[in-house]
Amino acid sequence: MDWLSALSARLSRWVLVMACICLASLGTIVIYGVVLRYVFNDSQPYVEQVALLMVISVAMFGAAAGARDSGNIGLDSLAKLLPQKVQFWIKVIVELLIIVFALLLLWGSVHMGTSTWQNTIPTLGISEAFRYLPPVIASVLITLFSIEHLMVMFLRPPPAPVWN
């Protein structure tokens, strides 16, 4: 069990760093595009596509990192009024629903990636399937993190958040 927590912590930290790098890249590419367009009157066609890839990456990698540290939006004010045993099973159901969502995201992303593999993003010269790589990575990590949460809930106290 400790190896899973160590692996999850390392993967969560890695994906959080990737989200931060993508966010910095997004800011840089958008500023670059704005300066080129409005200062030099020379907009580059690839700027929008790179920015789109960065937005997808930031969202997916951030979601995966947040899933590890239970950073999801919790509407649990009603659940906190319930007995501990009921709260426990609500948490189990939530983790199972997160796994179902992540597996559906994985299935959809793989399906879209394989169906668009032959198409290219004209301004970048790469396959359209690269748009679906961040959701694939994020869905696998979210599934792993939710399995870790379930194992921890049944075996021992919760893991410490990575970024505290």
C-alpha positions in Angstrom: 0.0 0.0 0.0 2.9 2.4 0.7 4.3 1.9 -2.7 1.0 3.0 -4.2 0.8 6.1 -2.1 4.5 6.9 -3.0 3.8 6.4 -6.7 0.6 8.5 -6.6 2.3 11.3 -4.7 5.2 11.3 -7.3 2.8 11.2 -10.2 0.6 13.9 -8.7 3.6 16.2 -8.2 4.8 15.5 -11.7 1.4 16.2 -13.3 1.0 19.4 -11.2 4.4 20.6 -12.4 3.3 19.8 -16.0 0.1 21.8 -15.4 2.2 24.8 -14.2 4.5 24.6 -17.2 1.6 24.4 -19.5 0.0 27.4 -17.8 3.2 29.4 -18.1 3.4 28.4 -21.7 -0.2 29.4 -22.3 0.4 32.8 -20.9 3.6 33.2 -22.9 2.1 32.1 -26.2 -1.0 34.3 -25.7 1.1 37.4 -24.9 3.3 36.6 -27.9 0.3 36.3 -30.2 -1.2 39.6 -28.9 2.0 41.5 -29.4 2.5 40.1 -32.9 -1.0 40.9 -33.9 -1.5 44.3 -32.4 2.0 45.7 -32.2 3.6 44.3 -35.4 0.3 43.6 -37.3 1.6 40.1 -38.0 -0.5 37.3 -36.5 0.9 33.8 -36.7 -1.6 31.1 -37.4 -0.1 28.5 -35.1 -0.5 30.7 -31.9 -4.2 29.8 -31.5 -3.6 26.1 -31.9 -0.7 26.0 -29.4 -2.8 28.0 -27.0 -5.7 25.5 -27.4 -3.4 22.6 -26.7 -2.1 24.4 -23.6 -5.6 25.1 -22.3 -6.5 21.4 -22.7 -3.3 20.4 -20.9 -3.7 22.8 -18.0 -7.3 21.7 -17.4 -6.6 18.0 -17.6 -3.4 17.9 -15.7 -4.8 20.3 -13.1 -7.8 18.0 -12.7 -5.7 15.0 -12.2 -3.5 16.7 -9.6 -6.7 18.0 -7.8 -8.2 14.5 -7.8 -5.2 13.1 -5.9 -5.6 15.6 -3.1 -9.4 15.5 -3.2 -9.6 18.9 -4.6 -12.9 18.3 -6.3 -15.8 20.6 -5.7 -17.5 19.1 -2.7 -21.1 19.9 -2.0 -21.0 18.0 1.2 -22.7 20.4 3.7 -25.7 18.0 3.9 -23.5 14.9 4.1 -21.6 16.4 7.1 -24.9 16.3 9.0 -25.2 12.5 8.5 -23.7 9.9 10.7 -20.1 8.9 10.2 -20.9 5.5 8.7 -23.2 7.1 6.1 -20.6 9.7 5.3 -18.1 7.0 4.7 -20.3 5.2 2.2 -21.1 8.5 0.5 -17.4 9.0 0.1 -17.0 5.5 -1.4 -19.9 6.2 -3.9 -18.2 9.5 -4.9 -14.9 7.8 -5.5 -16.6 5.1 -7.6 -18.4 7.8 -9.6 -15.1 9.5 -10.2 -13.7 6.3 -11.5 -16.6 5.8 -13.8 -16.2 9.4 -15.1 -12.5 8.9 -15.6 -13.0 5.6 -17.5 -15.6 7.2 -19.7 -13.2 10.1 -20.4 -10.4 7.6 -21.2 -12.7 5.7 -23.5 -13.9 8.8 -25.3 -10.4 10.3 -25.6 -8.9 7.1 -27.0 -11.8 6.8 -29.4 -11.4 10.4 -30.6 -7.6 10.1 -30.7 -7.7 7.0 -32.9 -10.4 8.4 -35.2 -8.4 11.6 -35.8 -4.9 10.1 -36.0 -4.8 10.5 -39.8 -5.8 14.2 -39.6 -3.3 16.9 -39.1 -3.5 20.3 -37.4 -2.5 22.3 -40.5 -0.7 25.2 -38.7 1.3 22.8 -36.5 1.9 19.8 -38.8 1.1 17.3 -36.1 -1.8 14.8 -35.8 -5.1 15.9 -34.3 -4.8 12.9 -31.9 -2.3 15.0 -29.8 -5.3 17.0 -28.6 -6.5 13.9 -26.9 -3.3 12.9 -25.2 -3.7 15.1 -22.1 -7.2 13.7 -21.3 -5.9 10.1 -21.7 -3.1 10.8 -19.3 -5.4 12.6 -16.9 -8.1 9.9 -16.9 -5.6 7.2 -16.2 -4.1 9.2 -13.3 -7.6 10.1 -11.9 -8.5 6.4 -11.9 -5.3 5.5 -10.1 -5.8 8.3 -7.5 -9.4 7.2 -6.9 -8.4 3.6 -6.4 -5.8 4.8 -4.0 -8.4 6.8 -2.1 -10.7 3.7 -1.9 -7.8 1.6 -0.7 -6.9 4.2 1.9 -10.5 4.5 3.1 -10.7 0.8 3.7 -7.2 0.3 5.1 -5.8 3.4 6.8 -6.1 7.2 7.2 -6.0 9.5 4.1 -2.7 10.6 2.5 -1.3 14.0 3.1 -1.8 16.5 0.3 1.2 16.9 -2.0 1.4 20.7 -2.2 1.1 21.6 1.5 
